[in-house]
């Protein structure tokens, strides 16, 4: 009888299931998903079409662009950033916010750095 009660007690305790770590948007972090403001959906940054390696060849960022390219969403080790082009610079290759910026130089290389 005591063994039966012990088994029932063990089964009824809450256990954290793998993949049961949904955030406020329903994204499962342990499966690599993060919320995308641009897509309004859960994405896996490492599966996005634009992955930019840093000059140290170790770190990288994943980038999504809005349909009109006025906004860029960056998933980086430093955090998650929403960047914007200035309205009169739609043809430029510079997206930024108060902390970080993403720039494509004349040689076609992407540069991820702190905003000046």
C-alpha positions in Angstrom: 0.0 0.0 0.0 2.8 2.4 0.9 4.5 1.7 -2.5 1.3 2.5 -4.3 0.9 5.8 -2.5 4.5 6.7 -3.2 4.1 6.0 -7.0 0.9 8.1 -7.1 2.7 11.0 -5.3 5.6 10.8 -7.7 3.4 10.9 -10.8 1.3 13.8 -9.6 4.4 16.1 -9.1 4.8 18.7 -11.8 7.6 17.8 -14.2 9.1 20.2 -16.8 8.7 18.5 -20.2 11.3 19.2 -22.8 9.9 21.7 -25.3 7.4 22.9 -22.7 9.0 26.3 -22.4 6.8 28.6 -24.4 7.3 32.3 -24.0 4.6 35.0 -24.0 4.2 34.6 -27.8 4.1 30.8 -27.7 7.6 30.4 -29.1 9.5 27.4 -27.8 13.0 28.6 -26.8 14.5 25.2 -26.3 13.7 24.4 -29.9 15.5 27.6 -31.0 12.4 29.7 -31.7 12.2 33.4 -31.0 9.4 35.9 -31.7 9.8 38.0 -34.9 8.2 41.5 -34.7 8.3 41.7 -38.5 6.7 38.4 -39.3 4.5 38.3 -36.2 5.4 34.6 -35.9 8.0 32.4 -34.2 11.2 32.0 -36.2 14.4 30.1 -35.8 17.1 32.7 -36.4 19.7 30.1 -37.5 17.3 29.1 -40.4 16.8 32.7 -41.8 18.0 33.4 -45.3 20.5 36.1 -44.3 23.2 35.1 -41.8 26.1 37.5 -41.4 29.3 36.3 -39.9 31.2 38.8 -37.8 34.8 39.7 -38.6 35.9 37.4 -35.7 34.5 34.5 -37.8 32.9 33.1 -34.7 29.8 35.2 -33.9 27.0 35.8 -36.4 23.7 37.6 -36.7 20.5 36.7 -38.4 18.5 39.4 -40.3 15.0 39.8 -41.6 13.9 42.7 -43.7 10.4 44.1 -44.1 8.8 43.8 -47.5 9.7 47.4 -48.4 13.2 47.1 -46.8 12.5 50.1 -44.5 13.0 47.9 -41.4 15.5 45.2 -40.4 15.1 42.8 -37.5 18.4 41.5 -36.1 18.9 38.5 -33.9 22.3 38.7 -32.3 24.3 37.6 -29.3 23.9 41.2 -28.1 20.1 40.9 -28.2 17.1 41.3 -30.5 17.0 44.6 -32.4 14.6 46.4 -34.6 16.4 48.8 -36.9 15.0 51.4 -39.3 16.2 53.4 -42.3 15.6 57.1 -42.3 12.6 57.9 -44.5 14.6 59.9 -47.0 17.4 57.2 -47.2 15.4 54.3 -48.7 18.1 53.7 -51.3 20.9 53.6 -48.7 22.1 50.4 -47.1 22.1 51.6 -43.5 19.6 50.4 -40.9 20.0 51.6 -37.3 18.5 52.4 -33.9 19.9 54.2 -30.9 22.2 51.3 -29.9 23.2 49.3 -33.0 23.5 49.6 -36.8 23.7 47.3 -39.8 25.4 48.7 -42.9 26.2 47.2 -46.3 29.4 48.9 -47.6 30.4 49.6 -51.3 32.1 46.2 -51.6 28.9 44.4 -50.6 30.1 43.5 -47.1 27.7 43.7 -44.2 28.9 45.5 -41.0 27.2 45.0 -37.7 28.3 47.5 -35.0 27.3 50.0 -32.3 25.6 53.1 -33.5 27.6 56.3 -33.5 
